[in-house]
Amino acid sequence: MTDRRIKVAVIGVGHLGRHHVRLLSQDPKAELVGVVDSREEVVEEVSKEYGVKGSTDYTALAGGVDAVCIAVPTTRHHQIAGFFLQRGVDVLVEKPIAPSLEQGEELVELARAQGRILQVGHVERFNAALKAIENLGLVPRYIESHRLAGMTFRSMDIGVVLDLMIHDLDLVSAMVGSPVEEVTAYGGALFTQNEDIASAILKFENGAVAHLTANRVALAPMRRMRFFCKDAYVSIDFHDAEGIVIRKKGDWDVGALDMQSIDFSRIENLTKFVFEGLLSIERYKLDEGNPLADELSAFLRCVRDRSRPLVSGEEGVAAVALATQILECIREHDW
């Protein structure tokens, strides 16, 4: 592709789609050429605000775009993404890639057959706090995550596993880098037809364990992950883009530590003794940046140079495969 701006459209301009529109309209690498939504009044409002063509029919974009960003309800991902992939258009589809494993696999096969870019919108992969921690090269052995949100009445076509927990399924898979060998899960519906809360334990082939909790009827939001390594403890707050890393100091040797020889009664401040004498603490208060802007920029770069996305269709399918196992476990323990 030449250095010309990439012609891109956004399909689905609800809460999240409008952010796509705003950011793409500001990106010098993109030429926002259209917005699509099933609601005429929304199309009129957004197209007028950004000075672009609007339509309620996504098929009208065929032949006029290089790439599309799809932010419609999950149940329509397969239909719309498939339409554009078949016509040689690169696609960024919001997470999850599809509501079922079969539909996700079909999209991956279609993108491969057509030689198209297929990126999945697992935006947490672009979170500044996570990227900083990843650079430390720590290997997690036990992970726990809490992803809580209040009831927004969005994404009502799916439950909390595909809506919220899917983020952490993708993250822990990328962090651990080992296949899952066992899944246990519980959860159920509280206020909607699908599950609103879920808790899952994943055991990986390399011995790592992850305990994930998701809740979309919580009083207060939370997006937090902790993981324990052989020589370190890490806590990441995705909401506030901050993290803390606690590691044993270089001279810590648990085998040589003689607890009987230490007179703890003479230590005036045990907390200081442990956290300043035996351990090192690194705090990361990072500029939140804009993970979605970084995600969109990465997509445009992939469209231009034909490189593999950070979160490919295959990785999107892997997350849905894990979600499917969790949902099957939940159904086995139906409330």
Helices and strands as residue ranges (DSSP letters): E 6-11, H 15-26, E 30-36, H 40-50, E 53-55, G 58-61, E 67-70, G 74-76, H 77-86, E 90-94, H 101-114, E 118-121, G 123-126, H 128-134, E 140-148, H 160-160, I 161-165, H 166-176, E 180-188, E 197-204, E 209-215, E 222-229, E 232-237, E 242-248, G 259-261, G 264-266, H 270-272, I 273-278, E 279-285, H 291-305, H 313-332
